[in-house]
């Protein structure tokens, strides 16, 4: 018998595919890295990621429609956070594999 374990449930396959598609854009991956386990204002994300507010907002909306990020309004601020801890684990694994160690 083989040690290969496949995603068998269609629901799991769909979730994984949606997450990977959403994360495949460099700016969206940067947004997720900035959020990590934090809840940040859109303007804080802009500072971390280095793009325009309108561009960041568009990408956050894509992440929101893919059920990766959720946001809430607090006064005139919009706060965002990663919705599922599994996404945080995936981002951490991506960083561990692909990020250069600082010297």
C-alpha positions as CSV (number, residue, x, y, z in Angstrom):
1,X,0.0,0.0,0.0
2,X,1.2,3.5,-0.8
3,X,1.8,6.3,1.7
4,X,0.3,8.9,-0.6
5,X,-2.6,10.7,0.9
6,X,-4.8,12.6,-1.5
7,X,-7.4,15.2,-0.8
8,X,-10.5,13.1,-1.2
9,X,-13.4,15.4,-0.2
10,X,-14.5,17.8,-3.0
11,X,-15.1,20.4,-0.3
12,X,-11.4,20.2,0.8
13,X,-10.1,20.2,-2.7
14,X,-12.2,23.3,-3.5
15,X,-11.0,25.1,-0.4
16,X,-7.4,24.4,-1.1
17,X,-7.7,25.4,-4.7
18,X,-9.4,28.7,-3.9
19,X,-6.8,29.5,-1.3
20,X,-3.9,28.8,-3.5
21,X,-5.4,30.7,-6.4
22,X,-6.0,33.7,-4.2
23,X,-2.5,33.5,-2.7
24,X,-0.8,33.2,-6.1
25,X,-0.8,36.9,-6.7
26,X,2.4,38.6,-5.2
27,X,0.5,41.5,-3.6
28,X,-2.1,39.2,-2.0
29,X,0.6,37.0,-0.6
30,X,2.3,40.1,0.8
31,X,-1.0,41.2,2.4
32,X,-1.4,37.8,4.1
33,X,2.2,37.9,5.3
34,X,1.5,41.4,6.8
35,X,-1.6,40.2,8.5
36,X,-0.1,37.0,10.0
37,X,-2.1,36.6,13.2
38,X,-2.9,40.3,13.5
39,X,-5.8,42.5,12.8
40,X,-4.6,45.5,10.8
41,X,-6.2,48.6,9.4
42,X,-6.1,48.9,5.7
43,X,-3.7,51.9,6.0
44,X,-1.3,49.8,8.1
45,X,-1.4,47.1,5.4
46,X,-0.6,49.8,2.8
47,X,2.5,50.8,4.9
48,X,3.7,47.2,5.2
49,X,3.1,46.2,1.6
50,X,3.9,49.4,-0.2
51,X,1.1,50.0,-2.7
52,X,-1.8,52.4,-3.0
53,X,-4.8,52.2,-0.7
54,X,-7.2,51.6,-3.6
55,X,-5.0,48.7,-5.0
56,X,-4.7,47.1,-1.5
57,X,-8.5,47.5,-1.0
58,X,-9.2,45.7,-4.3
59,X,-6.9,42.8,-3.4
60,X,-8.4,42.6,0.1
61,X,-11.8,42.3,-1.5
62,X,-10.6,39.4,-3.6
63,X,-9.3,37.7,-0.5
64,X,-12.6,38.4,1.2
65,X,-14.7,36.9,-1.6
66,X,-12.5,33.8,-1.4
67,X,-13.2,33.6,2.4
68,X,-9.6,34.1,3.3
69,X,-9.8,37.5,4.9
70,X,-12.6,39.1,6.9
71,X,-13.0,42.7,7.8
72,X,-15.0,44.9,10.1
73,X,-15.6,48.6,10.4
74,X,-14.6,50.4,13.6
75,X,-15.6,54.0,13.3
76,X,-14.0,55.2,10.1
77,X,-11.4,52.5,10.1
78,X,-11.6,49.1,8.3
79,X,-9.8,46.3,10.2
80,X,-8.8,43.1,8.4
81,X,-7.7,39.7,9.6
82,X,-7.1,36.3,8.2
83,X,-10.3,34.3,8.7
84,X,-8.9,30.8,9.0
85,X,-5.9,29.6,11.1
86,X,-5.1,27.1,8.4
87,X,-4.3,29.9,6.0
88,X,-1.9,31.3,8.6
89,X,-0.2,27.9,8.8
90,X,0.0,27.7,5.0
91,X,1.6,31.2,4.9
92,X,4.1,30.2,7.6
93,X,5.0,27.1,5.6
94,X,5.5,29.2,2.4
95,X,7.7,31.6,4.3
96,X,9.7,28.7,5.8
97,X,10.3,27.2,2.4
98,X,10.8,30.3,0.2
99,X,12.1,33.1,2.4
100,X,15.8,33.7,2.7
101,X,17.2,33.6,6.2
102,X,18.5,37.0,7.3
103,X,22.1,37.1,8.2
